[in-house]
Amino acid sequence: MSLAQHVTANEGIDRVPPEGEEDGNEEVLWRTLSYDIFPPGDGAAPIISHETTVPNAAAYKVSAAKRAAQVSFAIVACWFAAGIVYGFASLKPVLIEEGVYADLCPNSPSSSSTDDGREKLPCAAQDMRLNLFFIAASITTNASSLVAGSVLDRYGRRLCYIISGFFMIAGCVLMGLAFQIPEFDGYLVANILLSLGGTFVFVPSFQLANAFPKYSGIIVALVTGAFDGSAAIFLFYRLAWEASGRAFKPATFFFAYTVVGVLLLVGEWALMPAGAYHSTPELERKIEIAQDATRDVHDSDSDLDSVVEVRRVRSARAERRLSKLEQIEELVGDETQREDRAQAEEDRQAASGIWGVLHGVPAHRQMATPWFALLLLLTVLQMLRMNYFIATVRAQYRYLLKSERLAEDINHFFDAALPVGGVFATPFIGLLLNNLSVAAASAVLTVFIVLIGVLNCLPQLWAGYGTVVAFVLFRPLYYSAVSDFATKIFGFATFGRIYGTITCLSGLVNFVQSGLDALTHGPLQGDPTPINAVMAAGGTILSLALTAYIVIQGRSFRLKLQKKEDADRVQERLGLIREEREAEDAGYGSMN
């Protein structure tokens, strides 16, 4: 799962810090979500849209059918490319059977078939190298979201899709050659290229939500669901490989899969818009202009020959203006619908309990707060823990259950549950994050962390299946929650730098996973329980600390806002009294 995932607002406003609370502009700033760690322009200015080499397009000038086709293409592209590297658990048995990195243990009996004729078992060195194959791709996926965000903001979505297409083609070709030529070790680089291809199609696809502003939330959820579903690609291949009696070789699959990159390039030029569609604030501004009847009157009207001609020209202008207004309102909704959406956004902000607590504060000061430190530490640990589980799920339950058959069954269940659970959970995650307070959502995360930690340490079959179910629901929830918390706590203005720092540090720390593999295969003799227990305890402590901090600071923040509102009401009342007295004094003066 990429840290770029989110299922809530793709654009929104930053709270104006109350006077005297923090330095900041005394205005509401509308901003779009950006993964660019160094966003172009003035960070204090309201961002309506990022300046790119291609101007934004008017969605109302494009037919609904074509826009629907564009959104569908983006969703399908994400399904086939965005997160395929996270299907590693499905591909790993194929890699072992095909002898990938088997040369690291050529004489080891562990690399031979099991007694019951089931799949081969890797030796320790082979297992660790294969896990590195996944670790590198996982780190690349998250870290490259910052690069993709920067390219998107500066050069537009089209360049991102083109880059993705070439990365997908290169990754598939290298992977196919690595399987076809034993002397060529291109697996690691190929998987990194595939992860880059996925990121460069996933991050910019959220921009297509502006094709249908009334349904932008649904589109964001579908794109996110497609990312989760893409983890099933390697599962489908493994099933086809098994059904063919292992005759459907990986080289054949990967060479054939280059068609995804080719279709991505063809579809980009044949169907997709050259630039982004107008954002909500841009459309609101166009509505204001279209509602201004004074624009029907031009200075050049005085040059017309008669009053009748003036009326005719002005009537034609009014007709074009109202027609444009009708088209825009058909796209974004009428005034009532727009007010309802604005009210829903206000309700979401109010429900969070801490919305705007650090909005308007410079990024370096935000990073010096416990808010950032706790969220960073928890994300680093959870990302490490989740990727460790994905890479070692079979090895863990092989040791815990003392059975290769049962471990294989759990692995296969996990292969299917990972994409299905992500897709299933996506709509419910949006409802949860939009309606629960941040404190309540953090408490839910804590429950999952404790539950998974306990179940993952129990050497029972039912606990293994329970761990998988809880894991596939928790994983998309956590990554979406981090993005949601960041916008509510820190704001859109500094999102790229805050989220970028969290992403980069989390990715770098994931190199520790190789050390955990070495520890498991070495001193722990294959026992994952000590590592699972330590990470579960650490996650529980950090999650409880974050939840407690949110509750305490949220209460203080709301009290501060209430005092500010009370002071404003007092000042307003005093102003009215002053005006009444001045009016009375003026009345007495006129009588005298």
N, C-alpha and C positions, 0 to 999 in steps of 0.2 A: 504494500500500500504506500502510495506517495503522500508525503506531507503536503502536497499541493491540493489534496482532496478537500472539498467542502461541499456542503449541501444547503447552505443558507445564503444570505444576501451576497450578491456579486458586486454591489455598489451600495453606498449609503452615506450618512452624514456623520461628521465628527462633532461632538458636543463642544459648545463654547464654555471654556472654564469660567466659573463665577468670578466676578471682579475681586481681585485681592487674593484669589486662591492660587493661581499659577499664571505665569506669563502666557499670553495667547491672544489671537485676534478675537475681537468682540463681534463675531458673526458665525453663522452656521456654515460649515464647509461641506459641500457635496463631493465625494470622492469615489473613485472606482478601485476595486481590489487589484493590487499590483504586487507581483513577486520580485520586482526590480529592487535590488538592494540599494541602488543609487538612482532614484527616479529623476528624470529630467525636469528642469524648471525649478521654480521656487517652491520649496516644500511647505511654505506657509500659505500658498495661494490655493483657492478652491480648484480642484481638478475636475473638469467636466469631461474631458477626454484627453488622452495623451497625444501629443503631436507626433505624427508619423510621416513617412514619405508619401503615404497615400491618404487623401482626405476621406473622412467618414461619409458613408452613403446613407441615403434616405430609404429606410425599409418600406415605407408606404408607397414608394415608386416601383417596388418589385412585387410581382404577383405572390399571393399567399402560397400557391402551389410550388413556386420555385424556392421560396424561403423554406418551406417545409422539406423540400428535397435537400436543401443545403444543410439543414439541421440533422436530417436523417443520415446524410453522408458523414457528418462529423461524428455522430454517435456510432455508426458502423465502423468508422476508422478507429475510434477509440477502442471498440470491442475487439478489433483484430490486432491492435498495435500497442495501446497505451500501457498495459501492465502485464504483458505476457511473461516477463522475467520472473514474476511472482508465482508462476506455476512451476517453479523449480522442483517442488516435492513430487510432482507428477513426472517430470522429466528425469529426475535423478536415477530411478531404476533402469531407465533406458540407457543412460550414460554408463552405468555400472556394467550392464549386460554387454554393451558394445565395447567395453574395455577401455574407456576413457581414463587416462592416468593409471591404468593397471600396471604400467611399467615401473611405477613406484614401489610395487610389491610383487614382482614377477614370480617369486617362489613361495609366496604366502598362501597357505591353504584356505585362508579366509576369503580369498578372491574367487574361490571355486563355488560350484553350486551347493546348496544345502542338502541335507540328508533326504528330505522329502521331495527333492526335485524342484523346489521353488526357486525364486530368483537368487542371483549371486549376492554374496555379502562382500562389501568392500573392506580392505584392510585399513588400518588407522591412517596411514599416509595418503592413501587414495581418497578416503572419506574427507579428510581435512582439505585436500586440494579441490575436491568437488564443492565443498562448502564455500571455499574462497571464490569459486566461480559465481556463486549466488551473492556473497557479501559484496563483491566489487560492483555488481549490477545494482544491488539495492542502494548502496551509497551513491552511485552515479545518478540514479533516478531522482533522489531527493536533492542532491547538490545541484544538479543540472536544471532544476526548476527555476533557480535564480537566473541562470544564463538565458533560459527560454523566456522568462519574464522580461528580461532586459531587451532581448531581440523583439519581443512582441510589442513592448511600449515604444520602441524607437523605430522599428521598420515594419510592423504590422503582422497580422496573422498569416498572410500568404507566404512570406519568407520562412516562417516557422514550419508550415506544412511541407514546403519544398525541402527544407533541411531534414525533416522527419522522413520523407520519402527516400532520400539518398542514404540516410543512416540505416533505415530498414533494409534496403537493398544490399548495402555493404555488409551489414551484420549477418544477413542470411547467407550471402555468398561466402563470407569467411567461415561461418559455421559449417556450411556444406563442405568446403575444402578441407577443413580440419578433420571431418569424419572420413573424407575420401582419401586424404594423404596422411598416413600415420606419422610421418616425420614432421608434419606441420602442426604446431601447437597454437592454434588460433582461437581456441574456445573462449578464453578470458576476454580478449579484445572484442570478439564477435558479440559476446553477451553484453559488454559495455555499450557497444554500438546499438544493439537492440534496445537497451534501456534508454539511451539518448533519443532514439527514434520515437519511443513511447512518450517521453516527456515533451518533446517538441510538437506532438499532436494533441496531447492531453491538455496542457496548460492553456493554449490559445483557443481550444474548443469552447471554453466557458464564454468566450466573447460572442458566440452565436446565440446566446440567450437574448440578445437585443433584437433578434429577428422577430420575436414575438414577445414584446415587453409584458403583456398581460399574463403570459405563461412562462416567464423567465425562470421562476422557481422550479417548475416541472422540468424544463430543459436542463438546468444545472444538475438536478437529481438524476436525469437520464444519462448525462455525460459521466457523472460519478459512478453510476451503476454499470455503465459500459466498461469503465476502468476495472471495476471489481470482476466483471464477467470475463475480461480478457485473460484472467489467470486460468481459465478453463481450456485455453487453446492447446497447451501442452498435455492436458488431460485427454482431450479428444484425440490428439496424435498418439498418445500411449495406448489408448484403447484400440485405435486402428492398427498400431504396430503389433499388439497382442493378437488381434483378430486375423492378421495376415500371417500368423506364425512367425513373426519377427522378420518377415521378408521386406516390409515397408521401411527401408533403411532411413536413418536420420538425415543422411546426405540428400536423399531424394526429397524428403519433406522440406528441408530448409531451402534447397534450390527452387522448389515449387512455391515456397512461401514468399519469394521475392516479388511475386505478383501483387502482394499487398502494397509494397512500396511503389511499384509501377502504377497501380490503380490510384494510389494517393496522389501521385504527380499528375496523372491524367485528369482525375476528378477536380483537382485544384484549379487547373486551367480551363476546364470545360464547364464547370458548374459553380464553383465557389466565388463569393464576392471578392473583389480586389482589395477592398478595405473593410474596416469595421462598420457596422450599422450604428446609427446615432444612439447615444445613451439616453436614459430617461430624462436627465436635466436638459439635454440638448433639445429633446422633443417638447419638454415643457416650455422652453424658451420659444420654440417655433409656434406653439399654441398661443402664447401671449401675443406674438406678432400677428398671427392670423386672426385673432380676435379684435385687433385694433382697427376700427373703422376709419380712423383718420388717415390711414395709409391709402385709402381710395382717392384721396385728394392730392394732386400733384401741382407744383408751381407751373408746369407746362400747360395746365388746363386753360390758362388765360389766353393762350395762343389759338384756341379753338374758335370756330366761326360763330357758333350759336349756343344758346343755353341747352337746346335739345341735344346737340352733339356732346356737350359736357356731361349731361345726364347719361347719355348712352355709354360714353367711355368709362365714367365712374361706376356705372352699373356692371359693366363687363369686368372691371377690376374687382368689385365686390363679389361677383359670382366666382371668379377664380380664387379669391381669398377664402371664401366659405367652402368651396370645393376642397381646397387644400386642408382646411380645418377639419372637414368631415373625414378625409383620408387619415389624418393623424389620429383623430379620436377613435376611428375604427381600429387603429393599431394599438393605442395605449389605453383606450377606454374613455368614456365620457367623464364629465366633471365628478359625478357621483362615484363612479368606479375608482377614479384617481384618489378621491378623498377617502374612500374605504381602504385603499391600499396604504395611504399615508397614515390612517388611524391604526391599521394593523401593524405598521412599522413602529409607531409610538407605543403600542401595547407590548410589542416584542422588547423594546428598549426598557419599558417599565418593568416587565417581567424579569429581566436579567438581574435587577437589583444593584448592579454596579456599572451600568452602561455610562461610559465617559469618565471613569474615575481618573484616568491618566491622559485623556485626550488633550491635545494642545501642549503637552510637555515634550521637550526635545528628546530624541531617541536615546542619547547618551545618559540622560537622567532617568529615563524609563528603565534602562538596563541596570541601573544602580539600585533598583527597588527590589524588595522581597517578591513582588509579583512576578517579575521576570526570572529571578533566580530559581524560585520554586517550580515555575512552569518549565524552565529549561532543564533542570535536573530530572524532573519527572519524565519529560519527553525523551531525554537521552537514555534513561534506564528502560523505559517501556519500548522504545524502538529497538534497543539491543535485545531485550527479552523476546520480543515478537519475532525478530529475524532469526534469533537463535533457535526458537521453536520450529519455525518453518524449515530451517536447514537440517534439523536433527530429530524431527518428530518420530521417524521410524527407528532410529538408533536409540532414542530415549525409551520407547516402549518395548523394544527388543530386550533391553536390560530390565526394565521394571516388571514386565510380564513373563520374562524368561521363555519367550516363544516368538520365533520368527513369523509363524503363521498369523498370530494375533496382532503382532506389530504391523505386518503387511496389511491386515484388514483395517486397522486404525488409519494407516497411511492412505489407503485407498478412500476411506470415508472422508478423510481430511482433504484429499485432492478435489472431491466433489463439493464438500461443504464450504471450502474457502471462497470460490466465486459465487456460489448460490447464496451463502450467508450474507456476503457483501451486497448483492443485488436486493435480497429480501429486506435487509436492515435499512437501506438507504432512505426510503420515505419516512420510516419511523424515527430515524435519527433527526431529520429535519423538524418533525413535529416536536420531538423532545427538546431540542436545542432552542426552538422558537418559543416554547411555552413554559419551560422550567427556568428558574433562576440559575445563574452561574454556579451558585453554591450547591443547589440541588443536583445540577448536572455533574458537578465535581464529586458529589457524594455517590452518584450512580457509578461513576468511573471507579471510585474506591471499592465499591461492592464487587465489581467485576475483577479488579486486581486481586482482592482477597480470595474470591471464589476460584479464579484460575490458579492462583498460587497454591491453594490447598489441594485442589483436585490434581494438579500436575505432579504432586509429590506422593500420591497414593498409588501403590502397585496393584490396582484393581482395573479390570476391563471396563466396568461401568464408569469409573473415574476418568479413564482415557477418553471415552466417547464424550463424557461431560465436559472435559477440558477442551476438546475440539469445538463443541457447540458454543461454549462460552467464548472461546478465542475468536471464532469467525464473526461473532456479533460484536465483540469488544473492539476488534482491530479497526473497522471503519468508523465506529463511534468515537474512538479516541482521536484518530487523526482529524476527523471533522470537528471535534470539540476543541482541539488546539487552535485551529484556524478561527473558529467562532469566538473563543475566549480572547484571542489576540485582537480582533476587531472591536470587541466590546470593552476590553480593558485599555488597550493602547491606542486604538483608533486606526483609521485607514491611512492617515498621513504618514505614519511611521511603520506601517505594516511590513513593507518590504525589508526594512532593516532589522526589525524585531524578529520577524519570522525567518528571514534569511540567516540571522545569527543562530537561531535555534536549529534550523535545518542543517547548516554547515557543521556545527559542533556535534549534533546528533550523528551525522554521517561519519565524521572523523572518529568519534568514539566507537563506532561500529567495527572499526578495525580490531577492537579488543575481542571480537567474536572469534577470531583465529586463535587467540590465546585461550579462550574458553574451550575451544575444540581440543587444543593441545592438553589442557588441564584434564578434560574429561577422558581423553584416550590414554593419558599418562598416569599421574598420581591417583586419579579417581577410578581408574580401571573400568571406564565406561559408565559409571554411575552418575546420572545427571542430577540426582536429588540435591546434593549440597549446593550446586549452582542455582537450581530452581528455587530452593528455599531462601538463599541469600537475596536473590533478585526479588522474590515475592515479599520478603520482609522489608527490603529497602523501598520497594514501590509502595507498600502499604503505609510506611512511615511518611514518605514524601507526599502521598496523596492525601493522607489525613491532615498533614501540616498545611497543604494548599487549601483544602476545604475549610479548615478552621480559620486560616488567614482571610479567606474570602468572606466568611460569615462575620468576623470581627470588623474587618475594614469596610465591608459593605454596610454594616450598621452605622459605623462612624460617618461614612460618606453620605448616607441618606439623611442622617441627622444634620450634617453640614448644609446639605441642599435645603432641608426644611427651614433651618435658621435663616438662610439667604432669602427664601421665599417670604418668610414672616417679616424680615427686615424690609423687603421690597414693598409689601402690603402696607407696612407702617409709613414708609416714605410716601407712598401714593396717597394714603389717607391724610397725612400732614399737608401734602400739596393741595388737596381739595379744600381742606379747612382754610389754608392760606388764601386760596383764590376766592372763597366765599367772603372772608374778612375784607379782602381788597375790594370786592364788589360792594359790600355794605358801606365801607368807608367812602367809596366813590359816590354812592347814593346819598349819604349824609352831606357830602360836600356840595352836591348839586342843589340840595334843598336849602342850604345856607346861602 
